[in-house]
Amino acid sequence: MLLKNNKLVEKSSHGTLKVPWLTLCLAVMFICIYALGENIFNLLVFDRAAIANGDFWRFFTGHMVHYNFDHLLWDLIAFVILGSVIELNHPQQLMLSLLISSIGVSFWLYYFEPIILTYCGLSGALNGLLVIASMMLWNKTESCIYLFVMLSTIGKICYEFTTNQTVFVSMSAHPMPSSHLVGFISGLICFFLLRKKVNMIE
């Protein structure tokens, strides 16, 4: 199925279909990590004590693991959509966007929320990807719907802060609206840095 402006699969200038292979490969990797079970979860999860002992990879890999299948499913749906938008518009920027958003969230949690001992999931980083994807599409189409998406996301984050409950996902773990806010801000910073880089190249 092809959509006019926002599509998971699109035609290139040569008429062939463009597929967001990196996004799909990463999605499969997240599924495989979840399927490998508790040992891999414990090795990759953001764990304050382990990071203090030198496991710095957890700043990034903590976002690859999930508490339960529901947590994984909702993150995967959002990641495939947002990752595809970014990859099909600017293929080289997907990994950089994911890296900056993920590490931005982990940095905040580690240095400014010492009460948080463990954290996992893509939701914080996904708020960053949502900003980047929405701004890319808004620049391309000038459609106000993408600005509405961003405003709705801000509203969702405010709701989570107010009620201390997550939207969509039901988990026994304590919700982390601050990670969503930091991810959102990281996405804004990342977008303007990438935009400046593209303008300098042009």
N, C-alpha and C positions, 0 to 999 in steps of 0.2 A: 504494500500500500504506500502510495506516495502522497505527501502533503506539500502544499505550496511553499511555505516558508520554513516550517519546523518539521523535519523529517528524519527518521532513523535511517532510511536508505534513500539516496538521491542519485540522479544521473550526473556524470561528469561531463566536461566539455566534449568528450569523445563519444558520448551516448551510452557508455557503460555504467552499470550500477556501482555506486560508491557505498561500501559497507563499513561501519565503524568497528573495524576488527579489534583495535586496542581496547575499546570499551567492552566488547563482548568477551575478549580474552580475560580481562580483569574480573568481569562478572563470574566467569567460570572458575577463576582462581579463588574468589571469595567463597563460592559454593564448595569447592574442594577443601579449603581450609576448615570450613564448618564441619564437613563430613569426616575430617580426620580426628575430630573429637577433642577431649579435655586436655590431653598432653600438649597438643599444638596451641590450643587456646591459652594455656598457662605460659607457654614459651613466648607468645606474641602480644598478649594483652598489656595495655598501659598499666604498669605496676610501679607505684612510687618507690617502694623499697628496692625493687630490682633495678630501676633506673639509677638510683643513688649508688648502687653497687657496680654500675658500668654498663647496664643493658640499654644503651642509648637507642638501639633500633626500635625499641618499644614506642618512642615518640611518633613513629610512622605506622608500625605494624599493629598498634593497638586499635587502629581504625579498620583493620581487616577482619577482625574477629567479632562474633556476636553471641549474645546471651542465649537466644533461642531461635527457633525457625521463624517465628513471626517477626522478630527483630530483623533477621536476615532478609526475609521476603520484602518487607517495605523498603529497606535500604537498597536492595537490588533493583526494584522497580524504578525508584527515583534515580539511582545511579545510571542505569541503562538509558533512560530518557535524557538526563542532563549531560552525561558523558558523550552521548551520540551527537547532541546539538553542538557541543564544543568541538569534538573531533571532526565533524563534517564541515564546520566553518573554519577552524584553525587547528589542523591535526597536531601540530607541534606543541600546542599549548595545553593539551589535556593533562599530561603527567605533571607539568609544572604547576598547573592550577590545583591539582589534587595534592601535590606535595606541600605547597604553601598553605593551603587551607587546613590540611591535617596537622602539620607541625605548628601552625598558629594556634590551633585549639589545644594541642598537647602542651605547648609552651605556657599558655595561660593557666591551664589546670595545674601544672607542676609548680610554677613559681607564685601564683596568686590565689590558688585554692588548695592550701596544704591539707585541708580536711578530706579531700578526695584521694583515696588510696588506690582505687582501680577504676579504669574506664575502658569502654570498648564500643565499637560501632561507627558507622559512616555518617551518622546524622549530622554531627557538627560540621564535618567537611562538606557534606552535601549542601548545607546552607551557603557555603562559599561557592560551590559549583553552580547553584541556582542563580546567584547574583551574576556570575560571569556569563552563563548561558543567556539570561534575560537581557543583560546589557548588550551582548553580541547581537541578539535578534532585534532589540530596539534600535541599535545603530543601523542595522541592515534594512529594517522595514518601517521604522518610525511609528510603529503601532503602539498605542497606549496600553494595550493589554499586558505587555511585558512589564511596564511600570506598575500596573495593578497587581501583577503576580508578586513583585517585590514588596509592595505595600501590604499585601495579604500575608506575606511571610513575616513581616515585622509585627503584624497583628497576632499571628500565631505565637511568635516568641513572647509577646506581652502576655498572652493568655497563659502560656506555660509558666511564666514567672509568677503570675497572679494566683493561679490555681495549684501550682506545683504538680501538674499532670501533663503527660505527653499527649500529643494529637496523633491519631491513627494507631500507634503501637501500644499494646498492653504488655507491661513487663513488671516483674516483681522487683527489679532493680530501681533505685532512686532516680527520678528524671533529672536531666542536667540541662536546663534551659540556657545556662551561661555558655555552654559549649556551642549551642546553636547561634547565640548572639555573636560570640567571638568568630565562629565560622563565617557568619554573614559579613562581619567587618573585614575579615581576612580576604573574603571574595572581592569586596570593593577595592581593597588595596591591590590585590593581585590583578584585577581587571585594568586599573589605571596604570600600573607598572607595565603590563603587557601592551596596552594601547600606546603608551609612550615609546616603547621599544619598536613597535610596528611603524609608528610615525617617523622615528629616527631612520629606520631602514628605507622607508619610502622617500 
